[in-house]
Amino acid sequence: HSWLISTFLPYFAGKTWFSSGTLDSFYEYAEANNLKETRASNKKKNDPGEKTNQYTISQMKQMTQHLIHAGLLLPRRGVGGGGGEGYWFSLPGLGKAAKSIVDGRTNLLRRLQSSRYKEKKRSVLEHEIGRVRGRGDNDDNAAKKTKMEQAGKFVVLDMLAKGWVSIHTTCTGEQFVRLAA
């Protein structure tokens, strides 16, 4: 919806959560803007076939409910200083993705710490880390039980960007991943 992009997101830009009272204030703000746009368009005598993005409060509340059902807004109790009700912005599946990144980092660090010289060949590490393994033998249930893991190349690049590992290139061109000193 254009309402989401033109009105809702700019109003809450930069926030990770907001209270129910703030949401009610937003509905009033958006309705007041709709009235201003209606008056302005009546003065300009726009083309009658031209569509405007005007919504009633009940329509905006319905759209907010759609965002909640889609998992983009999570209702929460006890947020903020007053402990009232509110909403968190969310992306469905974000928790699983974050956990897989942490698991990949842990896996890489464990492999490097357990190696003899605290380094491993980059191609071997990238191959070993991040292979998706099913936990069940039954093919029907294996897809449901598959653990989400990051690709080994992503994990190595992530750790390089964080400065936790470094790359050592030998004179033959082989690359080794080392724990940062």
Summary of the structure (lengths in Angstrom):
residues: 181
radius of gyration: 25.6
end to end distance: 50.7
largest distance: 78.8
contacts: 452
relative contact order: 0.10
helix: 52%
strand: 16%
